[in-house]
Amino acid sequence: MGRPHSSGRRNGSRGAVRRPRRGKADYYDAEYRIRDKKGRWRWLFERGRVVERDANGVALRMVGVCMDIEERKEAELEYIRSQRRLETALESARGGMWTGI
């Protein structure tokens, strides 16, 4: 995997991992985009937790998982597009609808 997408830097995904390292949280969740070896942008999800800290509370060891959520993100975006099409259709049809007596 390569560089994170610039939107990942803006939405705080890096901060989600930094907070547990600095002793401000025990768990973290982050969603971000990263470019794969073929040059495509992919959505990833990370969840982890601190399992060991030093005397100052700084994380020494963290464990977690990283999952490819590209299909889920595509489904979410298709749902949003579908909702917008439905809203547009309903707004267009409103002129021909009769409500009430």
N, C-alpha and C positions, 0 to 999 in steps of 0.2 A: 504494500500500500504506500501511497505517496503523501502529498501535501493535503491538509484539510482545506475545504472550500472556505472562501472568505466569509460566508454567512455563518459558519461555525464559530469564527472568532467574534462575530458581533453578538450572537445569541447566548454567549456565556458558557459554552460547553467546556472550554478550557478552565474557566473559573470553577466549574463543578468538580473538577478533579483537584484543583489547587486547594480548595477549602479543607478537604480531609487531610491533605498533606500538612497543612499549617496548624492542625489541631482544632479547626472550627467546625468540623462535622465528622461523623463516623462512616457515613455512606455517601455515595454519589451516583447520580444518573446523568447521562449525557447523550444527546442525539446530535449527529453532525454528518456532513458529507465529506467524502474523501475520494481522490482520484485513484482508480485501480491501475494495474499494470497495462491494461489495454487502453488507458486514457479516458475511461468512462467515469462519471461521477456516480458514487454509490452512497446511499444512506446507511449509517451504522448507529447502533445503540450500545452504550456501555453501562454496566451497573457494577459497582464494586464497593468494597469496604476496607477499612483499616483493620489489620489484625495485630499490628505491633507498633508501639510508639516509644520514643526515647524519653528521658526524664523531663525534657522541655515540651513534650506533647507533639513533637514533629513525627510524622508517620515514617516508620522504618520499613514496613512491609504492608502491601495492599494486595488483595485478591479480587478478582472479578471476571466478568465475561464480556465479550464483544460480539454482537450479532449483526448480520446483514439484514436490514429491514427495508430494503429497496421495494419489494413487492407490497408491503404494507403501506409505505408512503405513496406509491403509485395508486393504490386503491383509495387512499384518503383523498388524493388530488382528484381522482375521477369522481368520487362522491361529491366533492365541492363543486366541480364543473357541472355535474348532473343537477345539483340543487339550484345552481344559478340558472340553468336552462329552464327548469321547472318554474322558478320565480318569474323569469321573463315571460314564459308562456302564460302564466296566470295573470300577470299584469296586462299583457296584451289582450287576453280574453275578458278582462274585467269590464271593458266597455260594452260587451254584448251580454253580460250577466245581469239578471234582475234579482235583487235581494230585498225580500220583504214585500209587504202589501201597502 
